[in-house]
């Protein structure tokens, strides 16, 4: 067997780090009619969305501060 066939391509590996499709689709999903409706589940998703937005905001602030110091 060839070892190169098992290892992912370096370029493909780098693009996986910057693949934000899961994050973006989390905010813009259609309502699933088969999903159970409960307050706890709705609260969990709301808290998850808030935490993702706060994290992305903090990353943006850190990048802006790093660029402004250089």
N, C-alpha and C positions, 0 to 999 in steps of 0.2 A: 504494500500500500504506500501511496505517496503522502508524506506528511503535509505538503502544501495544500492538498485538497481539503484537509480537515480544518486548517486554520483559516479564519476569515481574512479577507483582503484588508490591508491597512487603511485604505481610503474608506472602505465600507464600515470599518470599525470606528473611525472618527465620526462619520455621519450619524452613527447610532447614538453618540453622546449628545448631539444637538437635535435629536428627533423629538419635537414637542407635540406630536400629533395626539398622543394620549391626553396630554394636559388640555390642549385646545378643544378636543372633542368632548372632554368632561363637562365643559361649560355650555356646549351647544348641542347636547343630545336631545333627541325627541323623547317625549314621555312614553314609557313602556306600559301598555295597558295591563300586562300580565304581572307586573311588579307589585308586590304587596304595598299597601298604603298604610303607613304608621307614622306617628309623630316622631318617634325615635329615629327612624330611617331618614326622614326629612331633615331633622336637626343635624344628624351626622353629615349629610351631604352639604348642608349649609356651612357647617364649621369647616369641612374640608375645602370648600371653595374659598372661604375667607382666609384660611391658612395658606393656600396656594397663592392667592393674590398678595398677601403680606410677604411671603417668601420672595416672589418675583419682584416686588417693590424694593425689598431690602437689597437684592442682588443688583438692581438698577442703580440704587443709591451708592453702593460700594463701587460699581464701575465708574460712575460719574466722579466720585471723590478720587479714585485712583488716576483717572485721566486729568483731572484738574490740578493734581499735585505735580504731575510730570512736566 
